[in-house]
Amino acid sequence: MIVTPGQLTQRADFYHQLAQLTAAGIGVTNALGQMQRHPPGRSYRVPLARVLEALANGQNLSASLRNGNWLPDFDLALIEAGERSGRLDACFKVLADYYTQRATLAKQIIGELLYPAFLIHFAALIFLIVLPYAASSFNANIAWLFAKAALTLSPLYIGVALLIFANQNRHGEQWRAFMERLSYLVPVVGSARHSLALSRLAMALEALISAGVNIIQAWELAAAASASPALSRAIASWQPHFAEGKTPSELVNVSRVFPEMFANLYHSGEMSGKLDETLRRLHTHYLQDATYKLQLIAQWIPRVIYLAVVIIIGIKVIQFWSGYFNQISNVMNGF
C-alpha cells in the first residue's frame, strides 16, 4: 500500500540487472527468466512469472508487462519506446538511474526526520510520563501514563500515515488530481511536483519520438508517463486541435500547465529539427529543479519540526516551574 525507499531500491536493482543482461546480448525473455529465479525481492516472482507466460503466448514485452498492473505508466511508456527503437538496454538504464535517485531522496528525507521524531518522543516521555510519575510521588499507574502518552501521540501517527498513503501513485485519477491541486497550495511542494512531472514527460517524449512513434501518440503516452492528472487532462484536450492541423508547439504555447521556458525551448527544438536534443535538456533541467526543491523540503521540514518541538518544550518547562513555584508560594503563605 505504501512505496518505501527499500521498494524503490529494489525497482532500481531490477532495472539495473535487466540493463546489464540485455546490454550483454542476452535476450529479454532469458533475462527476465534469470530475474524471476533470482529477483531483487520476493514480490517480483509472481508478476515476472505472468510476464514470462505472456511472452511465451506470443505477446510483446510492453503488452506482457501490463499484466497485473504492477508497473507505473512511466515505466511502461519508456519500455515500449525502448522496444520499438531497439534501445531496451538504454531505457532500462534510464529507469534504474531514475529509481536510484528517488530512493536516495526518500532515504535522505527519512534520515533528516529521524532526529525530530526522536525529540518528539523524548519530550512525550519526559512531560507525559516521567514528570507526572514523579509528581505523584511515584504512586501513579505507569501503564496508564504510557497509554495516555500513546493516545496523545496517536493523531500525529495517524496524520503521517494518511499523508504518506494519500500521496501514493496507486490511487484513482480523481484522487490523484485532488492531491495534485492540494499540493499547489503548499509552497515549494507544488512547484517541485510539477517540475518532476515535466521531467518525466520530457524523458518519455524523447524516448518515444526517438523510437519513431507518431508525435500525437507520443504526446498521449508521455502524458500518462508524467503521472500528472493536470498534464494528462491538458494534453487529452488537444485532440480536436490536432485534427485542425495545429502543432504541439502551438498548443504548448497556449497551455497554462507548461512554463514559458518549456514552451519556448520546445518550439525552438521543433523548428530546428533537434527536438530530441531539446527534450533531453528539458528533462535534465526540470529534474535538477525538482531535486533541488525536494532536497530543500527535506532540509527544512525537520528544522520546522525541531523548532516547534523546542517551543513546545520551552512552554512545558515554563508551565512546570510556574506550577512548582506556585505550590511553594502557597505553602509559604499557609505558614
KAWO-V883266 format. One record per helix or strand. SS is the DSSP state (h for helix, s for strand). FROM is the first residue (numbers start at 1). TO is the last residue. If there is no record, write none. Layout:
ss=(SS:SS)
from=(FROM:FROM)
to=(TO:TO)
//
This chain:
ss=(h:h:h:h:h:h:h:h:h:h:h:h:h:h:h)
from=(5:28:44:61:73:88:142:173:189:215:229:239:248:260:275)
to=(23:37:56:65:85:135:166:183:210:225:236:243:254:272:334)
//
